């Protein structure tokens, strides 16, 4: 015996030596535990020696959180005031309420993970804690392994000044119920200081946690961040960006770094002005580009925009950075900064491109104002929609309307009309005019028969598009926005909850949501009253059909003596006319000739049959296509 009065219970599994894995019993298959050798844990030995590092078993799961890319940023300057208030509130709660039980976790709520990580990092900086991050999808589901990981982290928390950022939000779309159960068990079994990145507050930690909503910086803070990152620029340059895109500080700095990258070739400003006048101005007549007398504001840092230094390169290179899709693509910024504005806008589009692959289909927008044929009143309504999206930054922020509104800055519109009357094309026109991405919502993947799943899908949909880089186009919206039903069972009750949730998200959505239906009477009346715009798409009349026919063939298509007036007598929608023109082009190409009236009439006859419409044979007799 080495010690007097030995106590063998100190090496039992529940006593500290083995519970905290300070020692390990090296037991063979035949030797009893009391005669087996003991081995001290390697991490503990090194800790006693003064060598501090994260336990190897934890290092496989958790990642040290790196400070922002700008290493010169001081903690107190990394966040805007609105988010800095949350940092200070958390610190005050932890430091001043010393008599109250300390919270086990801080729940950071909302969709802005980047800002939440910065908030957690600054709290840790102020409390002298080192922050680690753990995506909860990496947590083991085996209960024995999970128990070991929880004990090791609690041991680490007692030995070192550490905090753990548990990332739930980024894993939410693909984690299993077993992994969520492992997450809650990890919190229940382990102790330490945790930040939880989650969208909504979880009731599993009631009484053991504090929660804060972390939102994107305010519009005013975003304006200041743009101006700070760009240097001395006018407020008018950044207002359209803030009005459309909702970015955090890190995203703004990322866009600016890319646009003003030192890898871009410096240019002579006089040459830049000359290129703008000779190449860009003729292509964009309504954007009054700079003249040679106003060459001061865009100098300095803005000369790194990539305009070529040689006249021979200027056309091809300039086209790469000035692909303006439509005359009214963006609200014209200050004259001197058009090249900069276009690059910043494209950078914002890239960084906010939503991840909607499983719920929506991106539409490649091609149609412009010159392509759509509608009555004047409906066309003016479409232009009003585009103008409100374009000017909302000025109206809400500068003109004070945001202070009087409880709802979001989003704009919603209903496009109602028969199939083929131009609803999808109108959405394309607006998207192209605004320079934004357009996504068609796949209702088959949004609406679920399982209770609560539709609401979850809608949340994912709006969250993914919330930063402003997309227009949401709900085709056949009556399937999702139909009249609320009388509650007869649990499914009816949840269906109505989903519609109410949808109404709330539409009102709070910062972007433009367009709903299309050919069954306007099926839409819930309460829902219609909460829409900003309702645009009715009538069946085209004779004059409108004649214009549609004239626009139906590309200018490159060879054609001969087409009688637009005669073709306009057929009661076709714009969609039908497009199908006829396309079929006629293929028929003419197969026959090795131009598109003639005879070919178009044959294609029109095919369209009548496809639609099961009666055919007036007299309309086709002279073309000898009765059979």
C-alpha positions as CSV (number, residue, x, y, z in Angstrom):
1,X,0.0,0.0,0.0
2,X,1.3,3.4,-1.0
3,X,-1.3,5.4,0.9
4,X,-2.8,4.9,4.3
5,X,-6.5,4.3,4.3
6,X,-6.8,4.0,0.5
7,X,-10.2,4.9,-1.0
8,X,-10.8,3.0,-4.2
9,X,-14.0,5.0,-5.0
10,X,-11.9,7.9,-6.2
11,X,-11.3,6.0,-9.5
12,X,-15.0,5.2,-10.0
13,X,-16.5,6.5,-13.3
14,X,-18.5,9.3,-11.6
15,X,-15.7,10.7,-9.5
16,X,-13.7,13.7,-10.8
17,X,-10.5,11.8,-11.9
18,X,-12.4,9.7,-14.4
19,X,-15.5,11.8,-15.0
20,X,-13.3,14.6,-16.3
21,X,-11.0,12.1,-18.0
22,X,-8.0,13.3,-16.0
23,X,-6.8,9.7,-15.9
24,X,-7.6,6.5,-17.8
25,X,-7.4,2.9,-16.6
26,X,-5.5,0.7,-19.0
27,X,-7.4,-2.5,-18.4
28,X,-6.7,-5.7,-20.3
29,X,-9.3,-8.3,-20.7
30,X,-8.3,-10.4,-17.7
31,X,-6.8,-7.9,-15.2
32,X,-9.2,-6.3,-12.6
33,X,-9.4,-2.5,-12.6
34,X,-7.7,-2.3,-9.1
35,X,-4.5,-3.8,-10.5
36,X,-4.5,-2.2,-13.9
37,X,-2.1,0.6,-14.7
38,X,-3.3,4.2,-14.8
39,X,-2.4,6.8,-17.4
40,X,-2.8,10.5,-17.1
41,X,-4.5,12.3,-19.9
42,X,-2.0,13.9,-22.4
43,X,-3.9,17.2,-22.5
44,X,-3.8,17.5,-18.7
45,X,-0.1,16.7,-18.5
46,X,0.7,19.4,-21.1
47,X,-1.6,21.8,-19.3
48,X,0.3,21.3,-16.1
49,X,3.6,21.9,-18.0
50,X,2.2,25.2,-19.3
51,X,1.5,24.0,-22.9
52,X,-2.1,25.0,-23.7
53,X,-3.9,23.8,-26.7
54,X,-7.4,22.5,-27.6
55,X,-7.9,18.8,-26.9
56,X,-7.3,16.8,-30.0
57,X,-10.7,15.1,-29.7
58,X,-12.4,18.5,-29.7
59,X,-10.2,19.9,-32.4
60,X,-11.7,17.5,-34.9
61,X,-15.1,19.1,-34.4
62,X,-14.7,22.7,-33.4
63,X,-13.0,25.5,-35.4
64,X,-11.3,28.6,-33.9
65,X,-13.2,31.6,-35.0
66,X,-11.0,34.0,-37.0
67,X,-11.3,37.7,-36.6
68,X,-12.6,39.7,-39.6
69,X,-10.5,39.9,-42.7
70,X,-9.4,43.5,-41.9
71,X,-7.0,42.6,-39.0
72,X,-6.6,46.2,-38.1
73,X,-10.3,46.5,-37.1
74,X,-10.7,47.2,-33.4
75,X,-13.5,45.3,-31.7
76,X,-15.4,48.5,-30.9
77,X,-15.3,49.6,-34.5
78,X,-16.2,46.4,-36.2
79,X,-20.0,46.7,-35.8
80,X,-22.5,49.5,-36.5
81,X,-24.1,51.3,-33.5
82,X,-27.3,49.2,-33.7
83,X,-25.4,46.0,-33.4
84,X,-22.9,47.4,-30.9
85,X,-25.8,48.0,-28.6
86,X,-26.6,44.3,-28.5
87,X,-22.9,43.6,-27.6
88,X,-23.1,46.1,-24.7
89,X,-26.4,44.8,-23.5
90,X,-25.1,41.2,-23.4
91,X,-22.0,42.3,-21.5
92,X,-24.0,44.3,-19.1
93,X,-26.3,41.4,-18.4
94,X,-23.4,39.1,-17.7
95,X,-21.3,41.5,-15.6
96,X,-23.8,43.4,-13.6
97,X,-26.3,40.7,-12.6
98,X,-23.8,38.8,-10.6
99,X,-26.3,37.7,-8.0
100,X,-28.6,36.1,-10.5
101,X,-27.7,32.7,-12.0
102,X,-25.5,33.2,-15.1
103,X,-27.2,32.1,-18.4
104,X,-25.9,28.9,-19.9
105,X,-26.3,30.3,-23.5
106,X,-26.9,33.4,-25.5
107,X,-29.4,32.8,-28.3
108,X,-28.6,35.1,-31.3
109,X,-31.8,35.3,-33.3
110,X,-32.4,36.2,-37.0
111,X,-31.0,35.3,-40.4
112,X,-27.8,37.3,-40.5
113,X,-25.1,34.8,-39.4
114,X,-22.2,37.1,-40.3
115,X,-23.4,39.8,-38.0
116,X,-24.2,37.4,-35.2
117,X,-20.7,35.9,-35.4
118,X,-19.2,39.4,-35.1
119,X,-21.4,40.2,-32.1
120,X,-20.3,36.9,-30.5
121,X,-16.6,37.7,-31.3
122,X,-16.8,41.2,-29.8
123,X,-18.5,39.9,-26.6
124,X,-15.6,37.4,-26.3
125,X,-13.1,40.1,-26.9
126,X,-14.5,42.2,-24.1
127,X,-14.7,39.2,-21.8
128,X,-11.2,37.9,-22.7
129,X,-12.6,34.7,-24.1
130,X,-11.4,32.7,-27.1
131,X,-14.3,31.9,-29.5
132,X,-14.7,28.5,-31.2
133,X,-17.4,27.5,-33.7
134,X,-19.2,24.2,-34.0
135,X,-21.7,23.5,-36.8
136,X,-24.2,21.2,-35.0
137,X,-24.3,18.8,-38.0
138,X,-20.9,17.7,-36.8
139,X,-22.1,16.6,-33.4
140,X,-22.1,12.8,-33.1
141,X,-25.4,11.1,-32.6
142,X,-24.0,8.2,-30.6
143,X,-24.9,8.9,-27.0
144,X,-21.7,7.6,-25.5
145,X,-19.5,9.6,-27.9
146,X,-21.6,12.7,-27.4
147,X,-21.4,12.4,-23.6
148,X,-17.6,12.3,-24.0
149,X,-17.5,15.4,-26.2
150,X,-19.8,17.3,-23.8
151,X,-17.5,16.5,-20.8
152,X,-14.4,17.3,-22.7
153,X,-15.8,20.7,-23.7
154,X,-16.9,21.5,-20.1
155,X,-13.4,20.5,-19.0
156,X,-11.9,22.8,-21.6
157,X,-14.1,25.6,-20.3
158,X,-12.8,25.1,-16.8
159,X,-9.2,25.1,-17.8
160,X,-9.3,27.8,-20.5
161,X,-11.1,31.1,-21.2
162,X,-13.2,29.8,-24.1
163,X,-16.7,30.1,-25.5
164,X,-18.4,28.0,-28.1
165,X,-20.6,29.3,-31.0
166,X,-23.1,26.6,-32.0
167,X,-24.2,27.1,-35.6
168,X,-27.7,25.8,-36.0
169,X,-28.9,28.2,-38.8
170,X,-26.5,27.2,-41.5
171,X,-27.2,23.5,-41.0
172,X,-31.0,23.8,-40.7
173,X,-31.9,22.7,-44.2
174,X,-30.2,19.3,-44.0
175,X,-29.8,18.2,-40.4
176,X,-31.8,15.2,-39.2
177,X,-34.0,14.9,-36.2
178,X,-31.3,12.8,-34.6
179,X,-28.7,15.5,-35.0
180,X,-31.1,18.1,-33.5
181,X,-31.7,15.7,-30.6
182,X,-27.9,15.5,-30.2
183,X,-27.6,19.3,-30.1
184,X,-30.2,19.6,-27.3
185,X,-28.5,16.7,-25.4
186,X,-25.1,18.4,-25.8
187,X,-26.5,21.6,-24.3
188,X,-28.2,19.6,-21.5
189,X,-25.2,17.6,-20.5
190,X,-22.4,20.1,-21.1
191,X,-21.6,23.3,-19.3
192,X,-19.7,26.4,-20.5
193,X,-20.5,29.6,-22.3
194,X,-22.4,29.1,-25.5
195,X,-23.6,31.3,-28.3
196,X,-26.4,29.7,-30.3
197,X,-27.0,30.9,-33.9
198,X,-30.6,30.1,-34.5
199,X,-33.5,31.8,-36.4
200,X,-36.2,31.6,-33.7
201,X,-35.9,31.3,-30.0
202,X,-35.9,27.7,-28.8
203,X,-37.9,26.8,-25.7
204,X,-35.5,23.9,-24.9
205,X,-33.3,26.4,-23.0
206,X,-36.0,28.3,-21.1
207,X,-34.6,29.9,-17.9
208,X,-31.0,29.0,-18.9
209,X,-30.4,31.4,-21.8
210,X,-30.8,35.0,-22.9
211,X,-31.8,35.9,-26.4
212,X,-31.2,38.9,-28.7
213,X,-32.5,39.7,-32.2
214,X,-29.5,40.5,-34.4
215,X,-30.6,42.4,-37.6
216,X,-28.7,43.9,-40.5
217,X,-27.4,47.4,-40.0
218,X,-30.0,50.2,-40.4
219,X,-30.3,52.0,-43.8
220,X,-28.4,55.0,-42.3
221,X,-25.6,52.8,-41.0
222,X,-25.4,51.1,-44.4
223,X,-25.1,54.4,-46.2
224,X,-22.2,55.4,-43.8
225,X,-20.5,52.1,-44.3
226,X,-20.6,52.5,-48.1
227,X,-19.3,56.0,-47.9
228,X,-16.5,54.9,-45.5
229,X,-15.5,52.0,-47.7
230,X,-15.5,54.0,-50.9
231,X,-14.0,57.2,-49.6
232,X,-15.6,60.6,-50.4
233,X,-18.6,59.8,-52.5
234,X,-22.0,61.5,-52.7
235,X,-25.0,60.1,-50.8
236,X,-26.9,60.0,-54.1
237,X,-24.5,57.3,-55.4
238,X,-25.1,54.8,-52.6
239,X,-28.8,55.5,-52.0
240,X,-30.0,53.2,-54.8
241,X,-27.8,50.5,-53.4
242,X,-29.1,50.8,-49.9
243,X,-32.7,51.1,-51.2
244,X,-32.4,47.8,-53.0
245,X,-29.8,45.7,-51.1
246,X,-29.8,44.9,-47.4
247,X,-26.1,44.2,-46.6
248,X,-24.1,43.9,-43.5
249,X,-20.8,45.7,-43.0
250,X,-18.7,42.7,-44.1
251,X,-20.7,42.3,-47.3
252,X,-20.4,46.0,-48.1
253,X,-16.6,45.9,-47.6
254,X,-16.3,42.7,-49.7
255,X,-18.1,44.3,-52.6
256,X,-16.0,47.5,-52.4
257,X,-12.7,45.5,-52.2
258,X,-13.6,43.5,-55.3
259,X,-14.6,46.7,-57.3
260,X,-11.6,48.7,-56.2
261,X,-9.2,45.7,-56.4
262,X,-5.5,46.8,-56.8
263,X,-5.2,44.1,-59.5
264,X,-7.3,46.3,-61.8
265,X,-5.3,48.4,-64.2
266,X,-5.0,52.1,-63.3
267,X,-6.3,54.4,-66.1
268,X,-5.9,57.9,-67.3
269,X,-9.0,59.8,-66.3
270,X,-9.0,61.8,-69.6
271,X,-9.1,58.6,-71.5
272,X,-11.9,57.3,-69.3
273,X,-14.0,60.4,-70.2
274,X,-13.3,59.9,-73.9
275,X,-14.3,56.3,-73.8
276,X,-17.6,57.1,-72.0
277,X,-18.5,59.8,-74.5
278,X,-17.6,57.7,-77.6
279,X,-18.7,54.3,-76.6
280,X,-21.2,54.3,-73.7
281,X,-23.3,57.4,-74.3
282,X,-24.7,56.1,-77.7
283,X,-25.7,52.8,-76.0
284,X,-27.3,54.4,-73.0
285,X,-29.0,57.6,-74.1
286,X,-30.9,58.3,-70.9
287,X,-27.9,58.0,-68.6
288,X,-26.3,61.4,-68.9
289,X,-22.7,60.4,-68.7
290,X,-19.9,62.7,-67.7
291,X,-18.7,65.5,-69.9
292,X,-15.2,66.9,-70.1
293,X,-16.0,69.8,-67.8
294,X,-17.0,67.7,-64.8
295,X,-14.0,65.5,-64.2
296,X,-13.3,65.9,-60.6
297,X,-15.6,63.8,-58.4
298,X,-14.7,60.3,-59.8
299,X,-10.9,60.7,-59.6
300,X,-8.5,59.1,-57.2
301,X,-9.6,55.7,-56.0
302,X,-12.3,55.5,-58.7
303,X,-9.7,55.4,-61.4
304,X,-9.2,51.7,-60.7
305,X,-12.2,50.7,-62.7
306,X,-10.6,48.8,-65.5
307,X,-11.2,51.1,-68.5
308,X,-8.6,50.2,-71.1
309,X,-5.6,52.4,-71.8
310,X,-5.6,52.0,-75.6
311,X,-8.2,53.1,-78.1
312,X,-8.0,49.8,-79.9
313,X,-9.1,47.9,-76.8
314,X,-11.8,50.3,-75.7
315,X,-14.9,48.9,-77.4
316,X,-14.4,45.2,-76.4
317,X,-13.2,45.9,-72.9
318,X,-15.7,48.6,-72.1
319,X,-18.6,46.3,-73.2
320,X,-17.5,43.9,-70.5
321,X,-18.1,46.4,-67.8
322,X,-21.0,48.3,-69.3
323,X,-23.5,45.6,-70.3
324,X,-26.5,47.7,-69.6
325,X,-29.5,45.5,-70.3
326,X,-32.1,48.2,-70.7
327,X,-32.4,51.9,-70.9
328,X,-34.2,52.0,-67.5
329,X,-32.1,49.4,-65.8
330,X,-31.2,51.4,-62.8
331,X,-32.0,54.8,-61.3
332,X,-29.4,57.1,-62.8
333,X,-26.7,57.8,-60.2
334,X,-24.6,61.0,-60.1
335,X,-23.2,61.6,-63.5
336,X,-19.5,61.2,-62.7
337,X,-19.8,57.7,-61.2
338,X,-21.7,55.6,-63.7
339,X,-18.9,53.0,-64.2
340,X,-18.4,52.7,-60.4
341,X,-22.1,52.4,-59.8
342,X,-22.6,49.7,-62.4
343,X,-19.8,47.6,-60.9
344,X,-21.1,48.1,-57.3
345,X,-24.6,47.1,-58.4
346,X,-23.3,44.0,-60.1
347,X,-21.2,43.2,-57.0
348,X,-24.3,43.5,-54.8
349,X,-26.2,41.2,-57.2
350,X,-23.5,38.6,-57.0
351,X,-23.2,38.7,-53.2
352,X,-27.0,38.6,-52.6
353,X,-27.8,36.0,-55.2
354,X,-30.2,33.8,-53.2
355,X,-29.8,30.0,-52.8
356,X,-33.2,29.0,-54.0
357,X,-32.3,26.1,-56.2
358,X,-34.7,23.7,-54.4
359,X,-37.6,26.0,-54.2
360,X,-37.4,28.3,-57.3
361,X,-36.2,28.5,-60.9
362,X,-34.2,31.4,-62.1
363,X,-35.6,33.0,-65.2
364,X,-33.1,34.4,-67.8
365,X,-34.7,37.8,-68.4
366,X,-34.6,39.1,-72.0
367,X,-37.8,41.1,-72.6
368,X,-37.7,44.9,-72.3
369,X,-40.2,47.7,-72.4
370,X,-40.1,47.7,-76.2
371,X,-41.2,44.0,-76.3
372,X,-44.4,44.0,-74.3
373,X,-47.8,45.1,-75.7
374,X,-50.4,46.2,-73.2
375,X,-53.0,48.9,-72.9
376,X,-51.6,52.3,-71.7
377,X,-53.0,52.1,-68.2
378,X,-51.6,48.6,-67.5
379,X,-48.2,49.6,-69.0
380,X,-48.2,52.7,-66.7
381,X,-48.9,50.5,-63.7
382,X,-45.9,48.3,-64.6
383,X,-43.7,51.4,-64.8
384,X,-45.0,52.6,-61.4
385,X,-44.0,49.3,-59.9
386,X,-40.5,49.6,-61.3
387,X,-40.3,53.2,-60.2
388,X,-41.4,52.5,-56.6
389,X,-38.7,49.8,-56.3
390,X,-36.2,52.1,-57.7
391,X,-37.1,55.1,-55.5
392,X,-38.0,53.5,-52.2
393,X,-34.7,54.3,-50.6
394,X,-35.3,58.0,-51.1
395,X,-39.0,58.0,-50.1
396,X,-38.6,55.8,-47.0
397,X,-35.3,57.1,-45.7
398,X,-34.8,60.6,-46.9
399,X,-38.5,61.7,-47.0
400,X,-39.3,60.1,-43.7
401,X,-42.0,57.6,-44.6
402,X,-40.2,54.7,-42.8
403,X,-40.8,56.4,-39.5
404,X,-44.6,56.2,-40.1
405,X,-44.7,52.6,-41.2
406,X,-44.9,49.5,-39.2
407,X,-44.7,47.2,-42.1
408,X,-41.7,46.4,-44.3
409,X,-40.4,48.2,-47.4
410,X,-41.4,45.5,-49.7
411,X,-43.7,45.9,-52.7
412,X,-46.2,43.3,-53.8
413,X,-48.2,43.1,-57.0
414,X,-50.8,40.7,-58.4
415,X,-50.8,40.0,-62.2
416,X,-54.2,38.7,-63.2
417,X,-55.2,37.4,-66.6
418,X,-55.6,34.4,-68.9
419,X,-52.6,32.3,-69.8
420,X,-50.5,33.8,-72.5
421,X,-51.6,37.4,-71.9
422,X,-48.1,38.6,-70.8
423,X,-47.8,38.1,-67.1
424,X,-44.5,36.3,-67.1
425,X,-43.1,38.7,-69.8
426,X,-44.2,41.7,-67.6
427,X,-42.2,40.2,-64.7
428,X,-39.2,39.9,-67.0
429,X,-39.5,43.5,-68.2
430,X,-39.6,44.8,-64.6
431,X,-36.6,42.6,-63.6
432,X,-34.6,43.7,-66.6
433,X,-35.5,47.4,-66.0
434,X,-34.3,47.1,-62.4
435,X,-31.3,45.0,-63.1
436,X,-32.4,42.3,-60.7
437,X,-32.6,38.5,-60.8
438,X,-36.1,37.0,-61.3
439,X,-37.1,33.7,-59.7
440,X,-40.2,31.7,-60.5
441,X,-41.5,29.9,-57.4
442,X,-42.1,26.2,-57.8
443,X,-45.3,25.8,-55.8
444,X,-45.0,22.0,-56.0
445,X,-41.9,22.2,-53.7
446,X,-43.3,24.9,-51.4
447,X,-46.7,23.5,-50.6
448,X,-46.4,20.3,-48.5
449,X,-49.0,17.9,-47.2
450,X,-47.2,17.7,-43.9
451,X,-48.3,20.1,-41.2
452,X,-45.8,22.9,-40.7
453,X,-43.6,22.1,-43.7
454,X,-45.2,24.7,-46.0
455,X,-44.5,27.4,-43.4
456,X,-40.9,26.2,-43.1
457,X,-40.4,26.3,-46.9
458,X,-41.9,29.8,-47.1
459,X,-39.5,31.0,-44.4
460,X,-36.5,29.5,-46.3
461,X,-37.8,31.1,-49.5
462,X,-38.1,34.6,-48.1
463,X,-35.0,34.4,-46.0
464,X,-32.9,33.4,-49.0
465,X,-34.2,36.3,-51.1
466,X,-34.4,38.9,-48.3
467,X,-31.2,40.8,-49.0
468,X,-32.8,42.3,-52.1
469,X,-31.1,40.8,-55.0
470,X,-34.2,38.9,-56.4
471,X,-37.7,39.4,-57.5
472,X,-40.0,36.6,-56.5
473,X,-42.6,35.5,-59.1
474,X,-45.3,33.2,-57.8
475,X,-46.9,31.7,-60.8
476,X,-50.4,30.2,-60.5
477,X,-50.5,31.9,-57.1
478,X,-54.1,30.9,-56.4
479,X,-52.8,27.5,-55.4
480,X,-51.0,29.1,-52.5
481,X,-53.0,32.3,-51.9
482,X,-56.5,30.9,-52.1
483,X,-59.4,31.7,-49.9
484,X,-59.0,30.6,-46.3
485,X,-61.2,27.7,-45.5
486,X,-63.6,27.1,-42.7
487,X,-61.8,25.3,-39.9
488,X,-63.1,21.7,-39.7
489,X,-60.0,19.9,-38.6
490,X,-56.3,20.4,-37.7
491,X,-55.3,20.5,-41.4
492,X,-57.6,23.4,-42.1
493,X,-56.4,25.2,-39.1
494,X,-52.7,24.8,-40.1
495,X,-53.5,25.8,-43.7
496,X,-55.0,29.1,-42.5
497,X,-51.9,29.6,-40.3
498,X,-49.7,29.1,-43.3
499,X,-51.7,31.8,-45.3
500,X,-51.5,34.2,-42.4
501,X,-47.7,33.6,-42.1
502,X,-47.4,34.2,-45.8
503,X,-49.2,37.5,-45.6
504,X,-46.9,38.6,-42.8
505,X,-43.8,37.7,-44.7
506,X,-45.0,39.4,-47.9
507,X,-45.5,42.6,-45.9
508,X,-42.1,42.4,-44.2
509,X,-40.2,41.3,-47.4
510,X,-37.8,44.0,-48.5
511,X,-38.0,43.0,-52.2
512,X,-40.6,42.8,-54.9
513,X,-43.0,39.9,-54.9
514,X,-45.1,39.4,-58.0
515,X,-48.0,37.0,-57.9
516,X,-49.6,35.7,-61.1
517,X,-53.0,34.0,-61.5
518,X,-55.6,33.3,-64.1
519,X,-58.2,32.8,-61.3
520,X,-58.4,36.1,-59.6
521,X,-61.7,35.3,-58.0
522,X,-60.1,32.4,-56.2
523,X,-57.7,34.7,-54.3
524,X,-58.6,35.5,-50.7
525,X,-60.2,39.0,-50.5
526,X,-58.2,40.0,-47.4
527,X,-55.1,39.1,-49.2
528,X,-56.0,41.3,-52.2
529,X,-56.5,44.3,-50.0
530,X,-53.0,44.1,-48.7
531,X,-51.4,44.1,-52.1
532,X,-49.8,47.4,-53.3
533,X,-50.7,46.8,-57.0
534,X,-53.2,44.8,-59.0
535,X,-52.5,44.7,-62.7
536,X,-55.2,43.1,-64.9
537,X,-53.9,41.6,-68.2
538,X,-56.8,41.7,-70.7
539,X,-57.2,39.5,-73.7
540,X,-55.4,41.4,-76.5
541,X,-57.6,43.3,-79.0
542,X,-57.1,43.5,-82.7
543,X,-54.8,46.5,-82.6
544,X,-52.7,44.9,-79.8
545,X,-52.5,41.6,-81.6
546,X,-51.2,43.3,-84.7
547,X,-48.4,44.9,-82.7
548,X,-47.7,41.5,-81.1
549,X,-47.5,39.9,-84.5
550,X,-45.0,42.5,-85.7
551,X,-42.8,41.9,-82.7
552,X,-43.1,38.1,-82.9
553,X,-40.2,37.5,-85.4
554,X,-36.6,38.5,-84.7
555,X,-35.2,40.9,-87.2
556,X,-32.7,38.2,-88.3
557,X,-35.6,35.9,-89.4
558,X,-36.1,36.0,-93.2
559,X,-39.7,36.6,-94.1
560,X,-41.8,37.7,-97.0
561,X,-44.9,39.9,-97.1
562,X,-46.7,38.9,-93.9
563,X,-50.2,40.4,-93.6
564,X,-50.2,41.6,-90.0
565,X,-53.8,43.0,-90.3
566,X,-55.1,39.6,-91.4
567,X,-53.2,37.7,-88.8
568,X,-54.5,40.0,-86.0
569,X,-58.1,38.8,-86.7
570,X,-57.3,35.5,-85.1
571,X,-58.3,35.4,-81.4
572,X,-54.9,34.4,-80.1
573,X,-53.1,35.6,-76.9
574,X,-49.5,36.8,-77.1
575,X,-48.3,33.4,-75.9
576,X,-50.2,31.7,-78.7
577,X,-48.7,34.1,-81.3
578,X,-45.2,33.4,-80.0
579,X,-45.8,29.7,-80.4
580,X,-47.1,30.2,-84.0
581,X,-44.2,32.3,-84.9
582,X,-41.7,29.8,-83.5
583,X,-43.4,26.9,-85.3
584,X,-43.6,28.8,-88.5
585,X,-39.8,29.5,-88.3
586,X,-39.0,25.8,-87.9
587,X,-41.3,24.9,-90.7
588,X,-39.7,27.4,-93.1
589,X,-36.2,26.4,-92.0
590,X,-37.0,22.7,-92.7
591,X,-38.4,23.6,-96.2
592,X,-35.4,25.8,-96.9
593,X,-37.3,29.0,-97.5
594,X,-38.2,32.3,-95.8
595,X,-41.2,32.6,-93.5
596,X,-44.2,33.3,-95.7
597,X,-47.8,33.9,-95.1
598,X,-48.6,30.4,-96.2
599,X,-46.2,29.0,-93.6
600,X,-47.6,31.2,-90.8
601,X,-51.2,30.2,-91.7
602,X,-50.3,26.5,-91.5
603,X,-48.7,27.1,-88.0
604,X,-51.8,29.1,-87.0
605,X,-54.0,26.2,-88.0
606,X,-51.9,23.9,-85.9
607,X,-52.3,26.2,-82.9
608,X,-56.1,26.2,-83.3
609,X,-56.1,22.4,-83.2
610,X,-53.9,22.3,-80.2
611,X,-56.3,24.6,-78.4
612,X,-59.3,22.6,-79.5
613,X,-60.8,25.8,-81.1
614,X,-63.2,25.8,-84.0
615,X,-61.6,26.6,-87.3
616,X,-63.2,28.9,-89.9
617,X,-62.1,27.1,-93.1
618,X,-62.8,30.3,-95.1
619,X,-59.8,31.9,-93.4
620,X,-57.5,29.3,-94.8
621,X,-59.0,28.4,-98.1
622,X,-56.8,30.5,-100.4
623,X,-53.7,29.0,-98.8
624,X,-54.7,25.5,-99.9
625,X,-54.2,24.0,-96.5
626,X,-57.6,22.5,-95.8
627,X,-56.3,19.0,-95.4
